[in-house]
């Protein structure tokens, strides 16, 4: 539950960041020290390495250090990005590059207390073969680079509740909830962004909102006055900044819906939490991270209990609104209607139509309380609930996409520190009804959605991941779909009492089953070349995980062995047979269709590529696996 779980993000600043600053924020960049640098030139290029050379002239006697800085995202890289030292000939070989990726490279020198840079050299590496493949090198346990001064090295470190949009400039832009290890993000505003061309290398951009929007406290006090309550005494530092959603509306128009969670309570005995707001920002070009313009209030929590907010302290299920105004998701349907989908824990998930021109709620909003659902109907209609009789929902983070005739609703289930898992239902109409894979109508009847899409898990040789949900789902315009979420380290991993506060952004590929259900791959996306998978490669040992739901538990792998005679000789399916559809890359074992993909083996040392599978079996079970090396 977000209200409680964000208390787990402890104030680790004094512990985590002592002695970690690199001092780069105070460096004066690119003034003249009398040294003139030529743009780099390259030689000896492969898909994973590049030799570069530069020259320097002028006041070279002041030079104390020289080298090259490079990035796959930053078009004018500095020493805050990746750096390699140059030899006496002002030459260096850059290794560990991704194949088929554009890199920006500048020569630099340091001397006379100044850094001077050359013009940028742009080069695209060749497309790697599997033999040449170089896996992403960034670390998952990022404690050593967690400080704000190291943000240029974060890549996908400190990501929570991501939203991703593919912009006109070819970049994927990612934004998120205000959360980070040690609260490092507090130095840079709210709703932080980063961007990538390849979904592997990410450039950190910083906050899109500098301060609490001016409308929030006046709007809160306006509602409190109408309720007969005194004005809030909270200041801007007390408010929460959660779960934005960014969409491209059209060329030159991007919208970000965001949640502002207000502190305090509204009942005398403290059982009923204060409301939240959903607001809107717009930008004509997300490359201008400071270009987001606030458009103000969109919607707030609605209650069907009138002003009766006093309940017994042990009656937590009744201290809930009808709709909780957090976790917005914005969607333009196939008929060009605009919708806001939102909600968390309180009763379920709501959908409300928006005005396309303004981005605000289309209907006139009455006071956000009443004694019947009809009195607050303008605040939305139910599209999914776990329980028709209880407001204790343990579901949130809605995300809707449209694919091949269906609207798919992804939801996060349970608390976010460990147990977080993802479910998906679908409907023929955006307003529902939404059906689980087992046929449950979760709109009109309620119930738990199946299948499980992601779940806490652990492959051999790693701590594994927990808290994997609150997703965004997007495509690249060429039929390739992706699932992005956060993942957290388990508690006390490696002896770190705060390891569960380490949150890494995860991007995974999606494959669609023959009956159009999305399968999320078990290993994170790492741009592995998708060479055809031959049947001979399937013979041997696999790490097999039954990903069926188990509250708060990491599902661990067991060995499954496929033999040359098409038998399963070990593991939970021992004695069964297997076959392979090479054209569609589907392995059928024990009667279960497992969809294959080449992905990065993140647990291997060194990291490399492997084959993974995901599939849905009998009783709507979910299975993950990867080929063992």
C-alpha positions as CSV (number, residue, x, y, z in Angstrom):
1,X,0.0,0.0,0.0
2,X,1.6,3.3,-1.1
3,X,0.4,5.3,1.9
4,X,2.3,3.1,4.3
5,X,5.1,1.6,2.1
6,X,6.7,4.9,1.2
7,X,7.7,5.2,4.9
8,X,10.1,2.3,4.1
9,X,12.3,4.7,2.0
10,X,14.5,5.7,4.9
11,X,16.5,8.8,5.2
12,X,19.9,7.3,4.5
13,X,21.6,10.4,3.3
14,X,24.1,10.6,6.2
15,X,24.9,6.9,6.0
16,X,25.0,6.3,2.2
17,X,26.5,9.4,0.9
18,X,29.3,10.3,3.3
19,X,32.5,10.7,1.3
20,X,30.9,9.7,-2.0
21,X,30.7,13.1,-3.7
22,X,32.9,13.5,-6.7
23,X,32.8,17.3,-6.7
24,X,31.8,17.5,-10.3
25,X,28.9,19.9,-9.6
26,X,31.5,22.6,-8.9
27,X,33.6,22.2,-12.0
28,X,33.7,25.1,-14.5
29,X,33.2,23.5,-17.9
30,X,34.8,24.4,-21.2
31,X,36.4,27.8,-20.5
32,X,39.6,28.5,-22.5
33,X,42.9,27.4,-21.0
34,X,44.7,28.0,-24.3
35,X,44.5,24.4,-25.4
36,X,42.8,23.6,-28.7
37,X,41.5,20.0,-29.3
38,X,40.6,18.4,-32.6
39,X,37.4,16.3,-32.8
40,X,38.2,12.6,-32.3
41,X,38.6,10.3,-35.3
42,X,38.2,6.5,-35.1
43,X,39.8,3.4,-36.3
44,X,39.7,-0.3,-35.5
45,X,36.0,-0.3,-34.9
46,X,34.1,-3.5,-34.0
47,X,30.5,-4.0,-32.6
48,X,31.8,-3.7,-29.1
49,X,35.0,-1.5,-29.2
50,X,36.4,1.6,-30.8
51,X,39.8,3.1,-31.0
52,X,39.8,7.0,-31.0
53,X,42.5,9.6,-31.5
54,X,42.7,13.3,-31.0
55,X,45.3,16.1,-31.2
56,X,46.0,19.1,-29.0
57,X,47.7,22.4,-29.8
58,X,48.3,25.7,-28.1
59,X,49.1,26.0,-24.4
60,X,49.7,22.2,-24.0
61,X,52.1,22.8,-21.1
62,X,49.2,23.2,-18.7
63,X,47.7,19.8,-19.5
64,X,47.7,17.5,-16.5
65,X,45.2,14.9,-17.9
66,X,43.7,13.9,-21.2
67,X,41.1,11.4,-22.4
68,X,37.8,10.8,-24.0
69,X,34.3,11.0,-22.6
70,X,31.4,9.2,-24.3
71,X,27.7,8.4,-24.0
72,X,25.0,6.7,-26.0
73,X,22.5,9.4,-25.0
74,X,24.2,12.7,-24.2
75,X,25.2,14.4,-27.4
76,X,27.8,16.6,-25.7
77,X,29.2,14.2,-23.1
78,X,31.4,15.5,-20.2
79,X,33.5,13.7,-17.6
80,X,30.2,13.1,-15.7
81,X,29.6,10.5,-18.4
82,X,31.8,7.5,-19.3
83,X,35.5,8.3,-19.5
84,X,38.6,6.6,-20.8
85,X,42.2,7.9,-20.3
86,X,44.3,8.7,-23.4
87,X,47.9,7.5,-23.9
88,X,50.8,9.7,-24.8
89,X,49.7,9.7,-28.4
90,X,46.2,11.0,-27.4
91,X,44.7,7.7,-28.3
92,X,42.5,5.2,-26.4
93,X,40.4,2.1,-27.0
94,X,36.8,2.2,-25.7
95,X,35.5,-1.3,-24.9
96,X,32.2,-2.7,-23.7
97,X,30.1,-0.9,-26.3
98,X,26.7,-2.1,-27.4
99,X,26.3,-3.3,-31.0
100,X,24.2,-1.3,-33.4
101,X,24.3,1.7,-31.0
102,X,25.1,5.4,-31.7
103,X,27.8,6.9,-29.4
104,X,28.8,10.5,-28.9
105,X,32.5,11.0,-28.1
106,X,34.5,14.1,-27.1
107,X,38.2,14.5,-26.4
108,X,39.0,16.4,-23.2
109,X,42.0,17.8,-21.3
110,X,42.3,19.1,-17.8
111,X,44.8,21.8,-16.9
112,X,44.9,25.2,-15.2
113,X,41.9,24.1,-13.1
114,X,39.8,23.8,-16.3
115,X,38.3,21.1,-18.5
116,X,38.3,21.8,-22.2
117,X,36.4,19.7,-24.7
118,X,36.6,19.0,-28.4
119,X,33.7,19.0,-30.8
120,X,31.5,15.9,-30.7
121,X,32.4,12.9,-32.8
122,X,29.4,10.6,-33.6
123,X,29.8,6.9,-34.5
124,X,27.5,3.9,-34.7
125,X,28.9,0.5,-33.8
126,X,28.2,-2.4,-36.1
127,X,25.4,-4.8,-35.4
128,X,26.7,-7.5,-33.1
129,X,26.5,-11.2,-33.7
130,X,25.8,-13.5,-30.7
131,X,29.6,-14.2,-30.6
132,X,30.4,-10.5,-30.3
133,X,27.5,-9.6,-28.0
134,X,28.5,-7.5,-25.0
135,X,26.0,-7.4,-22.1
136,X,25.1,-4.1,-20.3
137,X,27.8,-3.3,-17.8
138,X,26.0,-1.1,-15.3
139,X,25.7,-2.4,-11.7
140,X,22.4,-3.4,-10.1
141,X,23.7,-2.9,-6.5
142,X,24.4,0.8,-7.0
143,X,25.2,1.9,-3.4
144,X,28.6,3.2,-4.5
145,X,27.1,5.6,-7.0
146,X,23.9,6.4,-5.2
147,X,24.8,10.0,-4.4
148,X,23.2,12.9,-6.3
149,X,26.7,13.9,-7.5
150,X,27.0,10.5,-9.3
151,X,23.6,10.8,-11.1
152,X,25.3,10.8,-14.5
153,X,26.2,7.2,-13.8
154,X,22.8,6.0,-12.5
155,X,21.5,4.7,-15.8
156,X,18.4,2.8,-14.4
157,X,19.3,3.1,-10.8
158,X,16.7,4.8,-8.6
159,X,13.6,4.2,-10.7
160,X,10.2,3.8,-9.1
161,X,6.8,3.7,-10.8
162,X,8.2,4.4,-14.3
163,X,6.3,5.8,-17.3
164,X,7.8,5.7,-20.7
165,X,7.0,7.6,-23.9
166,X,8.6,7.4,-27.4
167,X,9.1,11.0,-28.6
168,X,9.4,12.5,-32.0
169,X,13.2,12.8,-31.6
170,X,13.6,9.0,-31.4
171,X,14.3,9.0,-27.6
172,X,12.4,7.1,-25.1
173,X,11.7,9.4,-22.1
174,X,11.1,7.8,-18.7
175,X,9.6,9.6,-15.6
176,X,8.9,8.4,-12.1
177,X,7.7,8.7,-8.6
178,X,9.9,10.7,-6.2
179,X,11.8,7.9,-4.6
180,X,15.5,7.0,-4.4
181,X,18.0,5.2,-2.2
182,X,18.9,7.7,0.5
183,X,16.5,10.2,-1.0
184,X,19.2,11.5,-3.3
185,X,16.6,12.9,-5.7
186,X,15.6,15.6,-3.2
187,X,18.4,17.7,-4.5
188,X,16.8,18.1,-7.9
189,X,13.1,18.7,-7.8
190,X,10.2,16.3,-8.6
191,X,9.0,13.8,-11.2
192,X,12.5,13.1,-12.5
193,X,13.2,12.1,-16.0
194,X,15.8,10.2,-18.1
195,X,16.0,9.2,-21.7
196,X,17.4,6.5,-24.0
197,X,17.7,5.7,-27.6
198,X,18.1,1.9,-27.1
199,X,16.3,1.1,-23.8
200,X,19.6,0.0,-22.3
201,X,21.7,3.2,-21.9
202,X,19.8,6.0,-20.0
203,X,20.8,9.6,-19.6
204,X,19.6,11.2,-16.4
205,X,17.8,14.5,-16.9
206,X,16.6,15.5,-13.4
207,X,13.4,16.9,-12.1
208,X,10.6,18.3,-14.3
209,X,8.8,20.1,-11.5
210,X,10.9,22.5,-9.2
211,X,8.3,23.1,-6.4
212,X,4.9,22.2,-5.3
213,X,2.4,23.6,-7.8
214,X,0.9,26.9,-6.7
215,X,-2.7,25.6,-7.0
216,X,-2.3,22.6,-4.6
217,X,-2.5,24.2,-1.1
218,X,-5.2,26.7,-2.1
219,X,-7.3,23.9,-3.6
220,X,-6.8,21.7,-0.6
221,X,-7.9,24.6,1.8
222,X,-10.9,25.4,-0.4
223,X,-12.1,21.8,0.0
224,X,-11.3,21.7,3.7
225,X,-13.3,24.9,4.3
226,X,-16.3,23.5,2.5
227,X,-16.0,20.4,4.8
228,X,-15.9,22.6,7.9
229,X,-12.2,21.9,8.5
230,X,-9.4,24.3,9.4
231,X,-6.7,25.2,6.8
232,X,-3.8,22.8,6.4
233,X,-0.6,23.6,8.3
234,X,1.5,21.5,5.9
235,X,4.3,23.0,3.8
236,X,5.5,21.9,0.4
237,X,8.1,19.5,1.8
238,X,5.3,17.4,3.4
239,X,3.6,16.5,0.2
240,X,4.2,13.3,-1.9
241,X,4.9,13.3,-5.6
242,X,3.9,10.0,-7.0
243,X,3.4,8.0,-10.1
244,X,3.3,10.2,-13.2
245,X,2.0,9.1,-16.6
246,X,3.3,10.6,-19.8
247,X,1.8,10.3,-23.2
248,X,2.4,11.8,-26.6
249,X,-0.9,13.4,-27.7
250,X,0.3,14.5,-31.1
251,X,3.4,16.0,-32.6
252,X,4.4,18.9,-30.4
253,X,2.2,18.0,-27.5
254,X,3.0,15.7,-24.5
255,X,1.0,15.4,-21.4
256,X,2.1,14.3,-17.9
257,X,-0.6,13.5,-15.3
258,X,0.9,13.3,-11.8
259,X,-0.2,12.6,-8.2
260,X,0.2,15.0,-5.3
261,X,-0.5,13.2,-2.0
262,X,-1.5,15.6,0.7
263,X,-0.2,15.0,4.3
264,X,-2.4,14.6,7.4
265,X,-5.8,13.3,8.2
266,X,-9.4,14.7,7.9
267,X,-11.1,12.9,10.8
268,X,-10.9,13.8,14.4
269,X,-9.5,10.4,15.5
270,X,-6.9,10.2,12.7
271,X,-8.3,7.2,10.9
272,X,-9.1,8.8,7.6
273,X,-6.2,10.1,5.5
274,X,-6.1,13.4,3.7
275,X,-7.0,13.4,0.0
276,X,-4.7,13.4,-3.0
277,X,-4.8,15.4,-6.2
278,X,-4.1,14.5,-9.8
279,X,-2.7,17.4,-11.8
280,X,-1.5,18.0,-15.4
281,X,1.6,19.3,-17.1
282,X,2.3,19.8,-20.8
283,X,5.4,20.1,-22.9
284,X,6.0,20.6,-26.6
285,X,9.3,18.8,-26.6
286,X,10.4,16.5,-23.7
287,X,14.1,17.1,-24.7
288,X,13.6,20.3,-22.8
289,X,13.3,18.9,-19.4
290,X,12.6,22.3,-17.9
291,X,9.8,22.9,-20.5
292,X,7.0,21.2,-18.6
293,X,4.2,23.8,-18.0
294,X,1.7,23.1,-15.2
295,X,-1.9,23.1,-16.2
296,X,-3.4,22.7,-12.8
297,X,-6.0,20.6,-11.1
298,X,-7.6,17.6,-12.7
299,X,-9.4,15.5,-10.1
300,X,-9.3,14.6,-6.4
301,X,-10.5,11.8,-4.1
302,X,-14.3,11.2,-4.1
303,X,-16.3,9.8,-1.2
304,X,-19.8,8.4,-1.2
305,X,-20.0,8.6,2.6
306,X,-20.9,12.3,2.8
307,X,-19.0,14.1,5.6
308,X,-19.1,11.1,7.9
309,X,-15.3,10.6,8.1
310,X,-15.1,9.4,11.7
311,X,-14.8,5.7,12.1
312,X,-13.4,3.5,14.8
313,X,-9.7,3.2,14.9
314,X,-9.8,-0.6,14.1
315,X,-12.3,-0.1,11.3
316,X,-9.6,0.6,8.6
317,X,-11.7,-0.9,5.8
318,X,-14.2,1.9,6.1
319,X,-11.7,4.7,6.3
320,X,-11.4,4.7,2.6
321,X,-12.7,6.9,-0.2
322,X,-14.7,5.6,-3.1
323,X,-11.9,6.6,-5.5
324,X,-8.3,7.4,-4.6
325,X,-6.8,10.1,-6.8
326,X,-3.4,8.6,-7.4
327,X,-1.7,6.5,-10.0
328,X,-3.1,8.2,-13.1
329,X,-2.9,6.5,-16.5
330,X,-3.9,8.5,-19.6
331,X,-5.2,6.7,-22.7
332,X,-6.6,7.7,-26.1
333,X,-8.8,4.9,-27.4
334,X,-9.3,3.7,-30.9
335,X,-12.2,6.1,-31.3
336,X,-10.0,9.1,-30.3
337,X,-11.7,9.5,-26.9
338,X,-9.4,10.6,-24.1
339,X,-9.6,8.8,-20.7
340,X,-8.0,9.0,-17.3
341,X,-7.7,5.7,-15.4
342,X,-6.8,6.0,-11.8
343,X,-7.1,4.5,-8.3
344,X,-5.2,2.7,-5.5
345,X,-6.5,0.4,-2.8
346,X,-9.8,2.3,-2.2
347,X,-12.7,0.3,-3.8
348,X,-10.9,-0.3,-7.1
349,X,-9.9,1.3,-10.3
350,X,-11.9,4.1,-11.9
351,X,-12.2,5.5,-15.4
352,X,-13.3,9.0,-16.4
353,X,-13.6,10.6,-19.8
354,X,-11.4,13.7,-20.5
355,X,-11.9,16.7,-22.8
356,X,-9.4,16.2,-25.6
357,X,-8.5,19.8,-25.9
358,X,-7.9,20.7,-22.3
359,X,-6.9,17.3,-20.9
360,X,-9.3,18.0,-17.9
361,X,-12.3,15.9,-16.9
362,X,-15.1,16.3,-19.5
363,X,-18.0,16.4,-17.0
364,X,-18.5,19.1,-14.4
365,X,-17.2,17.9,-11.1
366,X,-19.5,18.3,-8.1
367,X,-18.2,18.5,-4.5
368,X,-16.1,15.4,-3.9
369,X,-18.4,13.8,-1.4
370,X,-21.9,12.6,-1.3
371,X,-24.1,9.9,0.2
372,X,-24.5,7.9,-3.0
373,X,-22.5,6.8,-5.9
374,X,-24.7,8.9,-8.2
375,X,-23.7,12.1,-6.4
376,X,-20.1,11.5,-7.3
377,X,-20.6,9.7,-10.6
378,X,-18.7,12.4,-12.5
379,X,-15.5,11.2,-10.7
380,X,-15.5,8.0,-12.7
381,X,-16.9,4.5,-13.0
382,X,-15.6,1.2,-11.7
383,X,-13.6,-0.9,-14.2
384,X,-11.9,-3.4,-11.9
385,X,-12.1,-4.4,-8.2
386,X,-10.8,-7.3,-6.2
387,X,-13.6,-7.3,-3.8
388,X,-17.1,-5.8,-4.2
389,X,-17.7,-5.8,-0.4
390,X,-14.5,-4.4,0.9
391,X,-12.5,-1.2,0.2
392,X,-9.3,-3.0,1.3
393,X,-8.2,-3.7,-2.3
394,X,-4.4,-4.1,-2.4
395,X,-4.5,-3.2,-6.1
396,X,-3.2,0.0,-7.8
397,X,-1.0,1.3,-10.7
398,X,-3.5,0.8,-13.6
399,X,-2.0,0.8,-17.1
400,X,-4.2,0.3,-20.2
401,X,-3.0,-0.5,-23.7
402,X,-4.8,-1.5,-26.9
403,X,-3.6,-4.5,-28.9
404,X,-5.3,-6.5,-31.7
405,X,-8.9,-5.8,-30.7
406,X,-8.6,-5.8,-26.9
407,X,-8.0,-3.2,-24.2
408,X,-5.5,-4.7,-21.7
409,X,-5.6,-3.5,-18.0
410,X,-2.4,-4.2,-16.1
411,X,-2.6,-3.8,-12.3
412,X,-0.1,-4.0,-9.4
413,X,-1.2,-6.2,-6.5
414,X,-0.2,-6.1,-2.9
415,X,2.4,-4.0,-1.0
416,X,5.3,-2.7,-2.9
417,X,8.4,-3.5,-0.8
418,X,8.4,-7.2,-1.4
419,X,5.1,-8.7,-2.5
420,X,4.3,-6.5,-5.5
421,X,3.2,-8.5,-8.5
422,X,1.4,-7.7,-11.7
423,X,-1.8,-9.0,-13.2
424,X,-3.6,-8.4,-16.5
425,X,-7.2,-8.5,-17.6
426,X,-8.8,-7.5,-20.9
427,X,-12.0,-6.1,-22.5
428,X,-13.4,-5.4,-25.9
429,X,-14.4,-1.9,-24.8
430,X,-12.3,0.5,-22.7
431,X,-15.2,0.9,-20.2
432,X,-15.3,-2.9,-19.7
433,X,-16.3,-5.4,-18.6
434,X,-12.7,-6.6,-18.0
435,X,-12.2,-10.4,-17.8
436,X,-9.4,-12.4,-16.2
437,X,-7.9,-15.3,-18.2
438,X,-10.0,-17.7,-16.1
439,X,-13.2,-15.8,-17.2
440,X,-13.7,-13.8,-14.0
441,X,-15.5,-10.6,-14.7
442,X,-13.5,-8.2,-12.4
443,X,-15.6,-5.2,-13.4
444,X,-19.1,-6.2,-12.3
445,X,-18.3,-9.2,-10.0
446,X,-14.9,-8.5,-8.7
447,X,-12.2,-11.0,-7.9
448,X,-8.5,-11.7,-8.3
449,X,-7.2,-11.3,-11.8
450,X,-5.2,-14.1,-13.5
451,X,-2.7,-14.5,-15.0
452,X,0.3,-13.4,-12.9
453,X,2.5,-11.4,-15.2
454,X,5.4,-10.6,-12.8
455,X,6.2,-11.9,-9.3
456,X,9.1,-11.9,-6.9
457,X,11.6,-14.4,-8.2
458,X,15.2,-15.6,-8.0
459,X,17.5,-17.4,-10.5
460,X,20.7,-19.1,-9.3
461,X,23.7,-16.9,-8.6
462,X,21.8,-13.8,-7.5
463,X,19.7,-12.2,-4.8
464,X,16.8,-12.1,-7.2
465,X,14.2,-9.4,-7.3
466,X,11.1,-8.4,-5.3
467,X,8.7,-5.5,-5.5
468,X,8.4,-5.9,-9.3
469,X,5.3,-4.0,-10.5
470,X,3.6,-0.7,-11.1
471,X,4.3,-1.1,-14.8
472,X,4.1,0.9,-17.9
473,X,3.6,-0.9,-21.2
474,X,4.7,0.6,-24.5
475,X,5.7,-0.3,-28.1
476,X,8.4,1.0,-30.5
477,X,5.9,1.5,-33.4
478,X,7.3,-1.6,-35.1
479,X,5.3,-4.3,-33.3
480,X,7.8,-4.8,-30.4
481,X,6.2,-4.4,-27.0
482,X,8.0,-3.7,-23.7
483,X,7.1,-3.8,-20.0
484,X,8.9,-1.4,-17.6
485,X,8.7,-1.4,-13.8
486,X,10.9,-1.1,-10.8
487,X,12.5,-4.0,-9.1
488,X,13.8,-4.0,-5.5
489,X,16.6,-6.0,-3.8
490,X,15.3,-8.4,-1.1
491,X,15.6,-7.3,2.5
492,X,19.1,-7.6,4.0
493,X,20.7,-8.6,0.8
494,X,24.5,-8.8,1.1
495,X,24.2,-7.7,4.7
496,X,22.8,-4.3,3.8
497,X,19.9,-3.6,6.2
498,X,18.6,-1.0,3.7
499,X,18.9,-3.2,0.5
500,X,15.2,-3.2,0.0
501,X,15.4,0.5,-0.7
502,X,17.6,-0.2,-3.7
503,X,15.2,0.2,-6.7
504,X,16.3,-0.5,-10.2
505,X,14.4,0.2,-13.4
506,X,13.6,-3.0,-15.3
507,X,12.7,-3.1,-18.9
508,X,11.5,-6.5,-20.4
509,X,10.2,-7.6,-23.7
510,X,6.7,-8.9,-24.2
511,X,5.6,-11.8,-26.4
512,X,2.0,-12.4,-27.2
513,X,0.5,-15.9,-27.0
514,X,-1.5,-17.3,-29.8
515,X,-4.7,-16.4,-28.0
516,X,-3.5,-12.8,-27.4
517,X,-2.3,-12.7,-23.8
518,X,0.9,-10.8,-23.0
519,X,3.9,-12.7,-21.6
520,X,6.6,-10.7,-20.0
521,X,10.1,-12.2,-20.3
522,X,11.9,-13.2,-17.1
523,X,15.2,-11.6,-17.9
524,X,15.6,-7.8,-18.5
525,X,16.1,-6.4,-22.0
526,X,19.7,-6.1,-23.0
527,X,19.6,-5.7,-26.8
528,X,20.6,-9.3,-27.5
529,X,20.7,-10.1,-31.3
530,X,17.7,-12.2,-32.1
531,X,19.3,-15.0,-34.1
532,X,17.1,-17.9,-34.8
533,X,16.9,-20.3,-32.0
534,X,17.7,-23.8,-33.1
535,X,16.2,-27.0,-31.6
536,X,19.7,-28.3,-30.7
537,X,20.2,-25.3,-28.4
538,X,17.3,-26.4,-26.2
539,X,18.9,-29.6,-25.1
540,X,20.4,-29.4,-21.7
541,X,19.6,-27.9,-18.3
542,X,17.1,-25.1,-17.6
543,X,16.3,-23.0,-14.6
544,X,12.5,-23.4,-14.3
545,X,10.3,-21.3,-12.1
546,X,6.6,-21.9,-11.3
547,X,5.6,-18.2,-11.0
548,X,2.2,-18.9,-9.4
549,X,1.1,-16.5,-6.8
550,X,2.6,-16.7,-3.3
551,X,2.2,-13.7,-1.1
552,X,5.5,-12.0,-0.2
553,X,7.7,-15.0,-1.3
554,X,10.4,-15.1,-4.0
555,X,9.7,-18.0,-6.3
556,X,13.0,-19.9,-6.8
557,X,14.2,-22.0,-9.7
558,X,14.5,-25.7,-10.0
559,X,16.5,-27.6,-12.6
560,X,14.7,-29.0,-15.6
561,X,16.6,-31.1,-18.2
562,X,15.5,-31.6,-21.8
563,X,17.1,-34.6,-23.5
564,X,17.9,-35.2,-27.2
565,X,15.1,-37.9,-27.3
566,X,12.5,-35.1,-26.5
567,X,12.0,-36.2,-22.9
568,X,12.1,-34.1,-19.7
569,X,14.5,-36.1,-17.5
570,X,14.6,-33.9,-14.4
571,X,12.6,-31.3,-12.6
572,X,8.9,-30.9,-11.8
573,X,7.9,-32.1,-15.3
574,X,10.2,-35.2,-15.3
575,X,8.8,-38.0,-17.5
576,X,7.0,-35.6,-19.8
577,X,7.9,-35.0,-23.5
578,X,8.8,-31.8,-25.3
579,X,8.6,-30.5,-28.9
580,X,9.7,-27.4,-30.7
581,X,8.0,-25.0,-33.2
582,X,11.1,-23.4,-34.6
583,X,9.1,-21.0,-36.9
584,X,7.3,-19.4,-33.9
585,X,10.0,-20.1,-31.3
586,X,7.6,-22.0,-29.0
587,X,8.8,-24.9,-26.9
588,X,6.0,-27.2,-25.7
589,X,6.9,-29.2,-22.6
590,X,4.5,-31.1,-20.4
591,X,1.7,-29.7,-22.7
592,X,2.6,-26.1,-21.8
593,X,3.5,-23.7,-24.6
594,X,6.7,-21.8,-23.6
595,X,7.5,-18.7,-25.7
596,X,11.2,-18.3,-26.3
597,X,13.4,-15.2,-26.6
598,X,17.1,-14.5,-26.6
599,X,17.9,-12.2,-23.6
600,X,20.7,-11.1,-21.3
601,X,21.8,-13.6,-18.6
602,X,22.1,-11.0,-15.9
603,X,23.1,-13.6,-13.2
604,X,26.1,-14.9,-15.2
605,X,29.6,-13.7,-14.4
606,X,30.5,-12.2,-16.7
607,X,27.1,-11.4,-18.1
608,X,26.3,-12.9,-21.5
609,X,23.3,-14.0,-23.5
610,X,21.0,-16.9,-23.0
611,X,17.6,-18.2,-24.0
612,X,14.6,-17.6,-21.8
613,X,10.9,-18.6,-21.8
614,X,7.6,-17.5,-20.4
615,X,4.3,-19.4,-20.7
616,X,0.8,-19.9,-19.2
617,X,-0.2,-23.4,-18.3
618,X,-3.1,-25.3,-16.8
619,X,-5.0,-23.6,-13.9
620,X,-3.8,-20.3,-15.4
621,X,-0.3,-20.8,-13.9
622,X,2.7,-18.8,-15.1
623,X,6.1,-20.2,-15.9
624,X,9.4,-18.6,-16.3
625,X,12.7,-20.2,-17.2
626,X,16.2,-19.7,-18.7
627,X,18.8,-22.0,-20.2
628,X,21.6,-22.8,-17.9
629,X,25.2,-22.3,-19.0
